[in-house]
């Protein structure tokens, strides 16, 4: 399948990772590799913003960031994020 995020052919997801229309859009356009990239980004967003994922506001923010990350080139690291040094 052609992955919209990676801009190349890649292994597809086995099932929608999200319910509804958005889940179908993800499974139709996003690869397993790109989804794993999103999970890492999501963890960073949760940690840097000290989000509690079960809160409605946090879920709304994560959904917005997920769509931005997977379907646009506008995704950015959270404000103030500095990558770990080795």
N, C-alpha and C positions, 0 to 999 in steps of 0.2 A: 504494500500500500504506500501511497505517497503521503509523507508526513508534512503537514503545513508548517510546523515549527522548525523542523530540521531542513526543510526544502530539498528532500531526497526520499528515495524509497527506503522503507524501514519496516521492522517487524510490528504488526498491529497489536493492539491490546486485545485480550481475549473476551472481555465484557466491559460494558460501560462503567466507568469509575464514579459516575455521578448520575443521579436520577434525572428523568425527564428529557426534554428537548436538548438541553446542554450536554447531557451524557451521550446522547446520540451523535451530536456534533463532534464531541471529543473522539468517540470510537470511530467515526467516519474519517477524521482528519488528523488525528494525533497518534503517534507511535508509542510503543512501550518505552523506548529510550527517552523520548520527550516527556512522557508522563513521569518517569523517574526524576528527570531534571526538575519538573515542577514540584515534586514532593520535597526535594532538597531546598528549593526556593521557598516553599511554604513553611518548612521548619525554620528557616532563617527569619522569615517575616514574623512568625509566631514568637520566636525568641527575642528578636530585636525590639519588637513592639510590646513585649510582655502580654500577649493576647491570651485570653481564655477561650479556646475554640468552641465551647458549648454556648457562649453568649451570642445572642442574635447579631449584635453589632460586629463582633469578630468574624462570624460566619459570612456576613455580607461583605466585609472587607476582603476576606480570603477569596470569596467567589469572584469579586471584581478583579483582584490581582491575578487569579488563575486565568480568567478570560484574557486579560491583558498579556500575561506571560505566554500563553499558548497560541493566541491568535493575532498578536500584533508584535511590533518591534519596540514597543514603548515600555516594556518591563525594566525596572531598575531595582537595585539593592535598596533596602530601607535606609532612610536618612540617618547618617551617623555611623553606618556599618563600615567596619574595617575588617578586611579578610584576616584570618589568623596567620601569624608568621611562623615559619618553620624553624 
